[in-house]
Amino acid sequence: MVVEEIKTLILGANGMLGTDLQKAFPEAMPLSHHEVDITDRAQVLRAIKELKPATVINAAAYTNVDGCEDEPELAYDVNGRAPGYVALS
């Protein structure tokens, strides 16, 4: 059995940036927030450990300005803590 090596993993693949990145990196494995909740440290670490990509691109972000003002903790989780979880892996 041949296991295909994943060179590039795109987190937040269904957003505007993630969609464009999939075009630029057609060989990449795209994961949406439905597949990996980037605010969940264990999910992020598990996904990256299991997939073992050479490169991880984090395209996930909370970009709704009004939403960020209304939900600052969620905005911080997505835009602040989550990139740290990716960096830990």
C-alpha distances in whole Angstrom, upper triangle without the diagonal:
4,6,10,13,16,19,21,22,25,27,30,28,31,34,36,34,31,31,32,30,27,29,29,25,23,20,21,20,23,24,28,30,29,25,27,30,31,34,32,31,29,27,27,26,23,22,22,20,17,16,18,19,21,24,25,28,30,32,33,37,40,42,45,48,50,47,47,50,50,47,47,45,42,43,42,39,37,39,40,38,34,34,35,32,29,31,31,27
4,6,9,12,15,18,19,22,25,28,26,28,31,33,31,28,28,29,27,24,26,26,22,20,17,18,17,21,22,26,28,28,24,25,29,29,32,31,30,28,26,25,24,22,20,20,19,16,14,15,16,18,20,22,25,27,29,31,34,38,40,42,45,48,45,44,48,48,45,45,43,40,41,40,37,35,37,37,36,32,32,32,30,27,29,28,25
4,6,9,12,15,16,19,21,24,23,25,28,30,28,25,26,27,24,21,24,23,20,18,15,15,14,18,19,22,25,24,21,22,25,25,29,27,26,24,22,21,20,18,16,16,15,12,11,12,13,14,17,19,22,24,26,27,31,34,36,39,42,44,41,41,45,45,42,41,40,37,37,37,34,32,33,34,32,28,28,29,26,23,25,25,21
4,6,9,12,13,16,19,22,20,23,25,27,25,22,22,23,20,18,20,20,16,15,11,12,11,15,17,20,23,23,20,20,24,24,27,26,25,24,22,20,20,18,16,15,15,13,10,11,11,12,15,16,19,21,23,25,29,32,34,37,39,42,39,39,42,43,40,40,38,35,35,35,32,30,31,32,30,27,26,27,25,22,24,24,20
4,6,9,11,14,17,20,19,22,24,26,24,20,21,22,19,17,19,18,14,14,10,10,10,14,16,20,22,23,19,19,23,22,26,25,24,22,20,19,18,17,14,13,13,11,8,8,7,9,11,13,16,19,21,23,27,30,32,35,38,40,38,37,41,41,38,38,36,33,33,33,30,28,29,29,28,25,23,24,22,19,20,21,17
4,6,7,11,13,17,15,19,21,22,20,17,18,19,15,14,16,15,12,12,8,7,7,11,12,16,19,20,16,16,20,19,23,22,21,20,18,16,16,15,12,10,12,11,7,7,5,7,9,10,12,15,17,19,23,26,28,31,34,36,34,33,37,38,35,34,33,30,29,29,27,24,25,26,25,21,20,21,19,16,18,19,15
4,7,10,13,17,15,19,20,21,19,16,17,17,14,13,15,13,10,11,8,7,8,11,14,17,20,21,18,18,21,19,23,23,22,21,19,17,17,17,14,12,13,13,9,8,5,5,6,8,11,14,16,19,22,26,27,31,33,36,34,33,36,37,35,34,33,30,29,29,27,24,24,25,24,21,19,21,19,16,17,18,15
4,7,10,13,12,15,17,18,15,12,14,14,11,10,13,11,8,10,7,5,6,9,11,14,17,19,16,15,18,17,20,21,20,20,18,15,15,16,13,11,13,13,10,9,6,6,5,6,7,11,12,15,18,22,23,27,29,32,30,29,33,34,31,30,29,27,26,25,23,21,21,22,21,18,16,18,17,13,15,17,14
4,6,10,9,13,14,16,14,10,13,14,10,10,13,12,9,11,9,6,5,6,7,11,13,15,12,12,14,13,17,17,17,17,14,12,13,13,10,8,12,12,8,9,6,8,6,5,6,8,10,12,16,19,21,24,27,29,27,26,30,31,28,27,26,23,23,23,20,18,18,20,19,15,14,16,15,11,13,15,13
4,6,6,9,11,12,10,7,9,11,8,8,11,11,9,11,10,7,6,5,6,8,11,13,11,11,13,12,15,16,16,17,15,12,14,15,11,11,14,14,12,13,10,11,9,6,5,6,7,9,12,16,17,21,23,26,24,23,27,28,25,25,24,21,20,20,18,15,16,18,17,14,13,16,14,11,14,16,14
4,5,9,9,12,10,7,10,12,10,10,14,14,13,14,14,10,9,6,5,6,8,10,9,8,9,8,12,13,13,15,12,9,12,13,10,10,14,14,12,14,12,14,11,7,6,5,6,6,10,13,15,18,21,23,21,20,24,24,22,21,20,17,16,17,15,12,13,15,14,11,10,13,12,9,13,15,13
4,6,6,9,8,6,9,11,10,11,14,15,14,15,16,12,11,8,6,5,6,9,9,8,9,8,11,13,15,16,14,12,15,16,13,14,17,18,16,17,15,17,14,11,9,7,5,4,8,10,12,15,18,20,18,17,21,22,19,19,19,15,15,16,14,11,12,15,15,11,11,15,14,12,15,17,16
4,6,8,7,4,6,9,8,7,11,12,11,12,13,10,9,5,5,5,8,10,10,10,12,12,15,17,18,19,16,14,17,18,14,15,18,18,16,17,15,17,14,11,9,9,7,7,11,13,15,17,20,22,20,20,24,25,22,23,22,19,18,20,18,14,15,18,18,15,15,18,17,15,18,20,19
4,7,8,6,6,9,10,9,12,14,14,14,16,13,12,8,8,5,8,9,11,12,13,13,16,18,20,21,18,16,20,20,17,18,22,21,19,21,19,21,18,15,13,12,9,9,11,13,14,15,19,21,19,19,23,23,21,22,22,19,18,20,19,15,16,20,20,17,17,21,20,18,21,23,22
4,6,5,6,9,10,10,13,14,15,16,18,15,14,11,10,8,9,12,13,14,14,13,16,18,20,22,19,18,21,22,19,20,23,23,21,23,20,22,19,16,13,11,7,7,8,10,10,12,16,18,16,17,20,21,19,20,20,17,16,18,17,13,14,18,19,16,16,20,19,18,20,23,22
4,6,5,7,9,10,11,13,14,15,18,16,16,13,13,12,13,16,17,17,17,17,19,22,23,25,22,21,24,25,22,22,26,26,23,25,22,23,20,17,14,12,9,9,10,12,11,13,16,18,17,18,21,22,21,22,23,19,17,20,19,16,16,19,21,18,18,22,22,20,22,25,24
4,5,5,6,9,10,11,12,14,16,14,15,12,13,12,13,16,17,17,17,16,18,21,22,24,21,19,22,23,20,20,24,24,22,22,19,20,16,14,10,10,6,8,9,12,11,14,17,20,19,18,22,23,22,22,23,20,17,19,19,15,14,18,19,17,15,19,20,17,19,22,22
4,5,5,6,9,10,10,11,13,11,11,8,9,9,11,14,14,14,15,14,17,19,20,22,19,17,20,21,17,17,21,21,18,19,16,18,14,12,9,8,5,7,10,13,13,16,19,22,20,20,24,24,23,23,23,20,18,20,19,15,15,18,19,16,15,19,18,16,18,21,20
4,5,5,7,9,10,10,13,11,12,9,11,10,13,15,15,16,17,17,20,22,23,25,22,20,23,23,20,20,23,23,20,22,19,20,17,15,12,12,9,11,13,15,15,18,21,23,22,22,26,26,25,26,26,23,21,23,22,18,18,22,23,19,19,22,22,19,22,25,23
4,5,5,7,9,10,13,12,13,11,14,13,16,18,19,19,20,19,22,25,25,27,24,22,24,25,22,21,25,25,22,23,19,20,17,15,12,13,10,13,14,17,16,19,21,24,23,23,27,28,27,27,28,25,22,24,24,20,19,22,24,21,19,23,23,20,22,25,24
4,5,5,6,8,11,9,11,9,12,13,15,18,17,17,19,18,21,23,23,25,22,19,22,23,19,18,22,22,19,19,16,16,13,12,9,10,8,12,14,17,17,20,23,26,24,24,28,29,27,27,27,24,22,23,23,19,18,21,22,19,17,21,21,17,19,22,21
4,5,5,5,8,7,8,7,10,12,15,17,16,17,19,18,22,23,24,25,22,19,22,22,18,18,21,21,17,18,15,16,14,13,11,12,10,13,16,19,19,22,25,28,26,26,30,31,29,29,29,26,24,26,24,21,21,23,24,21,19,23,22,19,21,24,22
4,6,5,9,9,12,11,14,15,19,20,20,20,22,22,25,27,27,28,25,23,25,26,22,21,25,24,21,21,18,18,16,16,13,15,13,16,19,22,21,24,27,29,28,28,32,33,31,32,32,29,27,28,27,24,23,26,27,24,22,26,25,22,24,27,25
4,6,9,9,12,12,15,17,20,22,21,21,23,22,25,27,27,28,26,23,25,26,22,21,24,24,20,20,17,16,14,14,12,14,13,16,19,22,22,25,27,30,29,29,32,34,32,32,32,29,27,28,27,24,23,25,26,23,21,24,24,21,22,25,24
4,5,5,9,10,13,15,19,20,19,19,22,21,24,25,25,26,23,21,22,23,19,18,21,20,17,17,13,13,11,12,10,13,13,16,19,22,23,26,28,31,30,29,33,34,32,32,32,29,27,28,27,23,23,25,26,22,20,23,23,19,21,23,21
4,5,8,9,13,15,19,20,19,20,22,22,26,26,27,27,24,22,23,23,20,19,22,21,17,18,15,15,14,14,13,16,15,18,21,24,25,27,30,33,31,31,35,36,34,34,34,30,29,30,29,25,25,28,28,24,23,26,25,21,23,26,23
4,7,9,13,16,19,20,18,19,22,21,25,26,26,25,23,20,22,21,18,17,19,18,14,15,12,12,12,13,13,16,16,19,22,26,26,29,32,35,33,33,36,37,35,35,34,31,30,31,29,26,26,28,28,24,23,25,24,20,22,24,21
4,6,10,13,16,17,15,15,18,18,22,22,22,22,19,17,18,18,14,13,16,15,12,12,9,10,9,9,10,12,13,15,19,22,23,26,29,32,30,29,33,34,32,31,31,27,26,27,25,22,22,24,24,20,19,21,20,17,19,21,18
4,7,10,13,14,12,12,16,15,19,19,19,19,16,14,16,15,11,11,14,13,9,11,9,11,10,10,10,12,13,14,18,21,23,26,29,31,29,28,32,32,30,30,29,26,25,26,23,20,21,23,22,19,18,20,18,15,18,20,17
4,7,10,11,9,10,13,13,17,18,18,19,15,14,16,16,12,12,16,14,12,14,11,14,12,10,10,10,10,11,15,18,20,22,25,27,25,25,29,29,27,27,26,23,22,23,21,18,19,21,21,17,17,19,18,15,18,20,17
4,7,8,6,7,10,10,14,14,15,15,12,11,14,13,10,11,14,13,11,14,12,15,13,11,10,10,10,10,14,16,18,21,24,26,23,23,27,27,24,24,23,20,20,21,18,15,17,19,18,14,15,18,15,13,17,18,16
4,5,5,6,8,9,12,13,15,16,12,12,15,15,12,14,17,16,15,17,16,19,16,13,12,11,10,8,12,13,16,17,21,22,20,20,24,23,21,22,21,17,17,19,16,13,15,18,17,14,15,18,16,14,18,20,18
4,5,5,5,7,9,10,13,14,11,11,14,14,12,14,17,17,16,19,18,20,18,15,14,11,11,8,10,11,14,16,19,20,17,17,21,20,18,19,17,14,14,16,13,11,13,16,15,12,14,16,14,14,17,19,18
4,6,7,10,12,12,15,15,11,12,16,15,13,15,18,17,17,20,19,22,21,17,17,15,14,12,14,15,17,18,22,23,19,20,24,22,20,21,20,16,17,19,16,14,17,19,18,15,17,20,17,17,20,21,20
4,7,9,12,11,14,13,9,10,13,12,9,12,15,13,13,16,16,19,18,15,15,14,14,12,15,17,20,21,24,26,22,23,26,25,22,23,22,18,19,20,17,15,18,20,18,15,17,19,16,15,19,19,17
4,6,9,8,10,10,6,7,10,9,7,10,13,12,12,15,15,18,16,13,13,12,12,11,13,15,18,20,23,24,21,21,24,24,21,21,19,16,17,17,14,12,15,16,15,11,13,15,12,12,15,16,14
4,5,5,8,9,7,7,11,11,10,12,15,15,15,18,18,20,18,15,15,12,13,10,12,13,16,18,20,21,18,18,21,20,17,17,15,12,14,14,11,9,13,14,12,9,12,14,11,11,15,15,15
4,5,7,9,7,6,9,11,10,11,14,15,15,16,16,18,16,12,12,9,10,8,10,11,15,17,19,21,18,16,20,20,16,16,14,11,12,12,9,7,10,11,9,5,8,10,8,8,12,12,12
4,6,9,8,8,11,13,13,14,16,18,18,20,19,22,19,16,15,12,13,10,11,11,15,17,18,20,16,15,18,18,14,14,11,9,10,9,6,6,9,9,7,5,9,10,8,10,13,13,14
4,6,5,6,9,10,11,13,14,16,17,18,19,21,20,16,17,14,16,13,14,15,19,20,22,23,20,18,21,21,17,17,14,12,14,13,9,10,13,12,9,8,11,11,8,11,14,13,13
4,6,5,6,8,10,11,12,14,16,16,17,19,18,15,16,14,16,14,15,17,20,22,24,25,22,20,23,23,19,19,15,14,15,14,10,11,13,12,9,7,10,9,6,8,11,9,10
4,5,5,6,8,10,10,12,14,15,17,19,19,16,18,16,19,17,18,20,23,25,27,29,25,24,27,26,22,22,19,17,19,17,14,14,17,16,13,11,13,12,9,10,13,11,10
4,6,5,6,9,10,10,12,14,15,18,17,14,16,14,16,14,17,18,22,24,26,27,24,23,26,26,22,22,19,17,18,18,14,14,16,16,13,11,13,13,9,10,14,12,11
4,5,5,6,8,10,11,12,13,15,14,11,12,11,14,12,15,17,20,23,25,27,23,22,25,25,22,21,19,16,17,16,13,12,14,14,11,8,10,10,7,7,10,9,8
4,6,5,6,9,10,10,12,14,14,12,14,13,16,15,18,20,23,26,28,30,27,25,28,28,25,24,21,19,20,19,15,15,17,16,13,11,11,11,7,7,9,8,6
4,6,5,6,8,10,12,15,15,13,16,15,18,17,20,22,26,28,30,32,29,27,31,30,27,26,23,21,22,21,18,17,20,19,16,14,15,14,11,11,13,11,9
4,6,5,6,8,10,13,13,11,13,13,16,15,18,21,24,26,29,31,27,26,30,30,26,26,24,21,22,21,18,17,19,19,17,13,14,15,11,10,13,12,9
4,5,5,6,7,10,10,8,11,12,15,15,18,21,24,27,29,31,28,27,31,31,28,27,25,22,22,22,19,17,19,19,16,13,13,13,10,8,10,10,7
4,6,5,8,11,12,11,15,15,19,19,22,25,28,30,33,35,32,30,34,34,30,29,27,25,25,24,21,20,22,21,18,16,16,15,12,11,12,11,7
4,6,9,12,14,13,16,17,20,20,23,26,29,31,34,36,33,32,35,35,32,31,29,26,27,26,23,22,24,24,21,18,18,18,15,13,16,14,11
4,6,9,11,10,14,15,17,18,22,25,27,30,33,35,32,31,35,35,32,31,29,26,27,26,23,21,23,23,21,18,18,18,15,13,15,15,11
4,7,9,9,13,15,18,19,22,26,28,31,34,36,33,32,36,36,33,32,30,28,28,27,24,22,23,23,21,18,17,17,15,12,14,13,10
4,5,7,10,13,15,17,21,24,26,29,32,34,32,31,34,35,32,31,29,27,26,26,23,21,22,22,21,18,16,17,15,12,13,14,10
4,7,10,13,16,18,22,25,27,31,33,36,33,32,35,36,34,32,31,29,28,27,25,23,23,23,22,19,17,17,16,13,13,14,11
4,7,10,13,15,18,22,24,27,29,32,30,28,32,33,31,29,28,26,25,24,22,20,19,20,19,16,14,15,14,11,11,13,11
4,6,9,12,15,18,20,24,26,29,26,25,28,30,27,26,24,22,21,20,18,16,16,17,16,13,11,12,12,8,9,12,10
4,6,9,12,16,17,21,23,26,24,22,26,27,25,24,23,21,19,19,17,14,14,15,15,12,10,13,13,9,11,14,12
4,6,8,12,14,17,19,22,20,19,22,24,21,20,19,17,15,15,14,11,10,12,12,9,7,11,11,8,10,13,12
4,6,10,11,15,17,20,18,17,21,22,20,19,19,16,14,15,14,11,10,13,14,11,10,13,14,11,13,17,16
4,7,9,12,15,17,15,14,18,19,16,16,16,13,11,12,11,7,8,11,12,9,9,13,12,11,14,16,16
4,6,9,11,14,12,11,14,16,13,13,13,10,8,10,10,6,6,9,11,9,9,13,14,13,15,18,18
4,6,8,10,8,7,11,12,10,10,11,8,6,9,9,6,6,10,12,11,12,15,16,16,18,20,21
4,6,9,8,7,11,12,12,12,14,11,8,11,12,10,9,12,15,14,15,18,19,19,21,23,24
4,6,5,6,9,10,10,11,13,11,9,13,14,12,11,15,17,17,18,21,22,22,24,26,27
4,5,5,6,9,10,10,13,12,9,12,15,13,12,15,18,18,19,21,23,23,25,27,29
4,5,5,6,8,10,13,12,11,14,16,15,15,17,20,20,21,24,25,26,28,30,31
4,5,5,6,8,11,9,8,12,13,12,13,15,17,17,19,22,22,23,25,27,29
4,5,5,5,8,7,5,8,11,10,10,12,14,15,17,19,20,21,23,25,26
4,6,6,9,10,8,11,13,13,13,15,17,18,20,22,23,24,26,28,29
4,6,9,9,9,12,14,14,15,16,18,19,21,23,24,25,27,29,30
4,6,5,6,9,10,11,12,13,15,16,18,20,20,22,24,25,27
4,5,5,6,9,10,10,11,12,14,16,17,19,20,22,23,25
4,5,5,6,9,10,10,10,12,15,15,16,19,20,21,23
4,5,5,6,8,9,10,10,13,15,15,17,19,20,21
4,5,5,6,8,9,10,12,14,15,16,18,20,21
4,6,5,5,6,8,10,11,13,15,16,17,19
4,6,6,5,6,9,10,10,12,14,15,17
4,6,6,5,8,10,10,11,14,15,16
4,6,6,7,9,11,12,13,15,17
4,6,6,7,9,11,11,13,16
4,6,5,7,9,10,11,13
4,5,5,7,9,10,11
4,5,5,6,9,10
4,5,5,6,9
4,5,5,7
4,5,5
4,5
4
